[in-house]
Amino acid sequence: MLLIYLILGIIQGFTEPIPVSSSGHLVIFQNLFDVEALNDLNFAIFSNFGSLIAIIIVFRKDIAKLFMDFINYIKTRDKQYKSGFRYVLLVALATIPAGVVGLLFNDFIENHLSNVKYVGVSLLITALFLFLIRKLKGKKDDSHITVADAIQVGLFQVVALFPGISRSGATLVGGMFAGLKRETAFKFSFMLYIPISIATMILGVSDVASTGIEMDLLAGYIIGAIAACVVTFFATKWFQGVMLKGKLIYFVYYCLIAGTLVILFL
């Protein structure tokens, strides 16, 4: 049983940061294998927490600087901290659309749109949009992100609530269409991941609190979380290199093949 949680943690860790949809792959594995852990909300919370910790570690310097700039600007109104303060506000603004839609329609999405065929179609849609941005470079850096850009990326993140649509892929597409540089779009995408992931975990923990945790499964949860954390860290660093080199075509091929196979055979 522990081996199953380890494998699932690795899968979660690898698919979370790259543009192939971790939620979509969960639905696919649920159809391929009769594994109880795939439907375990507690495990999902633990493994997602592992991925969140990894993302925070990867971007720890950026997060620390943004936090200090935000606080210092509020205290001093010094212009040297304004860009960081503004960036935090843009992240908050871009988070709102997915937060609102998620709260209102999350149950509907999970109950009616988690069909594996929908996931297959969503993977094909992901492939199409990644294909469209594969050669875009953009010119805007962090200081040139506008309110309109943030809202656009936020609206693309809403689309990622549907299983099979990658969150990182959707936000990268939104950012690249807005004219952001690759590194700028990459960073902004993962800055958005942090508040959304924290909010999702808080909601999940409240559900778990009412049902409790079976102590004999706790070791599996912890192993899965550690595996997800370690693999997410290295997968994010790897994907960053792929993104900056403009090699998104690899993910286009994968989503195209995976989506086609899901539609035809599942």
N, C-alpha and C positions, 0 to 999 in steps of 0.2 A: 504493500500500500504506500509506503514511503517513497518507493521508486516512482510510482505514478505521480505523486505530488511534485517530485523533483523534475520529472519530464514536463509536466504541465507548467511549472514555474519557469523552466527554460523556454518553453514555447511562448508564454506570456511575455517574458523578458525580451525575446528577440522580435516579436511582432509588434510590441507596443510602440517603439520609436520610429519604425520604418513604415513607409506608405503602403501597407498591405492589409491593414485593419485587423487588430487583435480580436475585436468583438466578432467580426465576420468569421475568423478562423475558429473561434469558440463554437459558433453555430455549426460549422463544417464538421468539427471533431465530434460534436454531439450527435450528428447524423452518421458518422462513420463508426464510432465506438460507444459501447454502452458502459461508460465510466461515470460512476456516481459523483465523483469530484467535479465533473464539468458543470453540474447543476448546484454546486455548493456555494452559496452566497458568501459564507465565511471565508472560504479559500479565495474567492474573487477579491474580497477586501484585502486580505493579507498579501496576495500577489501584486495587486495594484499599488499597495503601500510600498512594496519592495521597489517597484518601478519608479514610483514618485521619489523615493530617497535617492535612487540612482540619478535621476534627472537633476535633482537639487545639487548633488555632488558635482555633476558635470558643469553646471552653470553657477557654482557657488560664488565665484568672484563677481560675476555679473549681478547676481542676486544681492550680494553684500553691498556692492557699490550703489545699486538702485535704491536699496533700503536706506542707506546713509544719506544719499542725495535727497530722497523724499523727506526724511526727517529734518535734515539740515535746512532745506528750502523753506519748510514750514516755520522753522525757528528763526531763520535769518533773512529770508527773501533774497539771499545772495544769488546773483545771476549764474555763478559757476555751478550751482546745483539745479538750475531750472530744467535743463535737458533731461536729467534723471527723473525729476519730479514729473515732468510732462510724459515721459515714457511710461511710468507706472500708471498714470491716469489713462493713457491709451490702451494699456493692457486691460485695465479694469473695464473700460468702455467696450473693448472687443469681446470681453467675457460675457457681457450681459445677454446678448441674443441667445447663445446656447444655454445659458443658465435659466432663462425664462422658459424657453421651449422645452428644455429638459424637465423642469419642474411640472409643467402643464401636461406634457404628452409622453413622458417616459414610459408609463405603464402601457399606453396604447401602442407605442413603438415596439416594446418587448413582446406584447401579446399578439400583435397582428402583423408585424413586419420582420419577424425573426425567422421567417420561412427560408430554408436553405436556397431556394430558387431566387429569392430576392437578393440574397447574398451574392449569388453568381452574377446577377445583373449589375449589382453595385460594384463588384470587382471589375467588370468590363467598363463601367463608367469611370472608375478610378484610373484604369489604363488609358482611357481616352484623354482625360484631363492632364495626366502626367505626360502624355505624348505631346500635348499642346504647349507645355511649358518647358520641355526638355532642353531647348536651346536658348531660352530667355536668360538674360543676365541682369537687367535692371540697372538703375543708377542711384536710387535712393538709399541712404544709410539711415542709421537709427534716428538722427536728428531731423530727417526730412520726412518721416512718417506723418501723414496728416490724419485728421479726425476721420475723413472719408475713407482713407486707407484702412484704418483700424476697424471701422464699421464693416467694410467689405470683407476683411479677413474674418471678423466675427460671424458674419452671415454664412461664410463658407464653413465655419466650424459647426454651425447648426446642421448642415447637411451631413456632417460626420456622426450625428446621433443615430443615423440609420446603419444597422449592421451591414458590414461589407464596404462601407465608405470609410477610408482611413482618416483619422483625425489629423495626423501630421501631414498626410497627403493633401487633404482639403485645405488646410490653413496655408500650406506652402503654395498651393495653386492660387489661393486668394491673394497672397502676398506678391507672388511673381506677376500676376495680372495687374497688380497695383503699381508695378514698376520698381519693386524693392530689389536690391542686390541679393544674390543668393545667400550670402552669409547673414544679411539683415533679415530676410524672410525666415531663414532657419532659426535664428535666435528668437524672433518674435513668435514663431510657431510654438516653441517649447516654453517660452514665458507664459503663453496662454494655457499650456497644459497644466501648469502648477495649480492655479486657482480652481480650474475645473475639476482636476483630480481631487483636490482637498475637499471641495464641496460634495463631490460624489461619495467620497469616503465618509464624510460626516453623516450623510443621509443613510448610507449603508450601515454604519455603526449603530445608528438609532434603531434600525430594523433588527440587527443582530442582538442588541441589548434585550429585546423583548423575547427572543428565542433562546439565547444563551449559546455557549460553545461546548461541544463534547470534548472533554479533556483528553480522551484517547486519540483524538484527531489533531490536537494542538501541535504535536511534533511535526506532522505532515504540513500543517499550515506554515510553520516557521521555516521548514526546509524549502517550501515553495516560494516563500517571500524572499529568502536569501538568494535562491537561484534566480528569481526574477530581478532582484537588485543587481546582482553581478552581471548577468547577461544583458540587461538593459543598459548598464553603464558602457559596456564594450560595443554593443549594437549601436548606441547613440553616437559614440566617437567614430565608429566605422561609417555610419550613415552620413555624418557630417562631412567626412572626406569625399564620399560618393557625390553628395549634393554639391559641394564646392567645385568638384571637377566636372559637373554637368553630366553625370552618368546615370540619370534617372531612367534611361531607356531600359536598363536591366529590370526595373520594377514594372515598367510597361509590359515587357514580355511575360513576367511572372503573373501579373494580374490578368492579363489576356488569356494565358493558358489555364490558370486556376479557375477563372470565371467560366470559361467554356466547358471545362471538365465538370464543374459543379452543375451547370445547367443541363448537360447531357446525361450525367450518370447519377446524380443524387436527387 
